[in-house]
Amino acid sequence: MDISLIITVALTAAIVVVLLVLIGIIIYQRWRIGDQNVFIDRFIHQNEEQQQKMRKAGIL
């Protein structure tokens, strides 16, 4: 077998693996960011409820 063919196939395989890993990292990070957004949304909603309760109680 020609050595250049082996090197070409090896480099192609390495590039494909690197691209798949990068795609996996992007998907994982988007999932984590989405998860964090849910908690931030819940926190903001609870803050608004607390402010409304404080207004009703005359604290603010």
Secondary structure, DSSP 8 states (H G I E B T S, - for coil): --HHHHHHHHHHHHHHHHHHHHHHHHHHHHHHHHHHHHHHHHHHHHHHHHHHHHHHHT--
